[in-house]
Amino acid sequence: MIAPHLRNGAAFAGLKIGLLGGSFNPAHDGHRAMSLYALKHMGLDQVWWLVSPQNPLKPAQGMAPLAARLRQAERVAAHPHITATAIEAELGTRYTADTLHALKRRFPKTRFVWLMGADNLRQIPRWQDWQDIFRLVPVAAFRRPGYPAGRGVGQAATRFAQGWHPPGQGKNLAHAPLPAWIILDNKLSYLSATRIRKENPTWRA
């Protein structure tokens, strides 16, 4: 389930790669729009979608099989610089911090940036070893409906206040000293995987 070219760590030396993790149950145009924004406004070379075998914070009930979610993600990505992958299944990692440790070992000369919605920036203290994430890679959060831009709010924003970067500094983030994080000034998206599942329960077919 891992894209074959991702097995060669040396091929990505020197590149800036955004990592967008999630269940992708299903992937949708909001994920694609975020990725395209990151490629353009953060100067990233690629964005990898890390389709999770099973998000520890989400119930297994209602979760489509990994293979179905990966196929859908590949169809939605449809861009030469966006790769949908189930690399966590091969790495055997369940938590984001463990995945980042493993990826940095496999791709030691690649600059990774963790991408997520601003809603996750608020709830990230629920994640396993969440502070390690900020010590391992820069973090870029996308504006989401109902969540403030600017410096954000919550425990993570307070704990790593010294690492905050203004929205216009996205292209510098991959090379910034850690911790480094930003809330991007992207156009708000109201797409929701939950809504898609309700409106189209046969999406995985």
Secondary structure as GFF3:
##gff-version 3
##sequence-region A 1 205
A	DSSP	three_ten_helix	4	7	.	.	.	ID=ss1
A	DSSP	three_ten_helix	9	12	.	.	.	ID=ss2
A	DSSP	beta_strand	16	22	.	.	.	ID=ss3
A	DSSP	alpha_helix	29	41	.	.	.	ID=ss4
A	DSSP	beta_strand	46	51	.	.	.	ID=ss5
A	DSSP	alpha_helix	66	77	.	.	.	ID=ss6
A	DSSP	beta_strand	82	85	.	.	.	ID=ss7
A	DSSP	alpha_helix	87	91	.	.	.	ID=ss8
A	DSSP	alpha_helix	96	106	.	.	.	ID=ss9
A	DSSP	beta_strand	111	117	.	.	.	ID=ss10
A	DSSP	alpha_helix	118	123	.	.	.	ID=ss11
A	DSSP	three_ten_helix	124	126	.	.	.	ID=ss12
A	DSSP	alpha_helix	130	136	.	.	.	ID=ss13
A	DSSP	beta_strand	139	142	.	.	.	ID=ss14
A	DSSP	alpha_helix	155	159	.	.	.	ID=ss15
A	DSSP	three_ten_helix	161	163	.	.	.	ID=ss16
A	DSSP	beta_strand	164	165	.	.	.	ID=ss17
A	DSSP	three_ten_helix	167	175	.	.	.	ID=ss18
A	DSSP	beta_strand	181	184	.	.	.	ID=ss19
A	DSSP	alpha_helix	193	199	.	.	.	ID=ss20
###
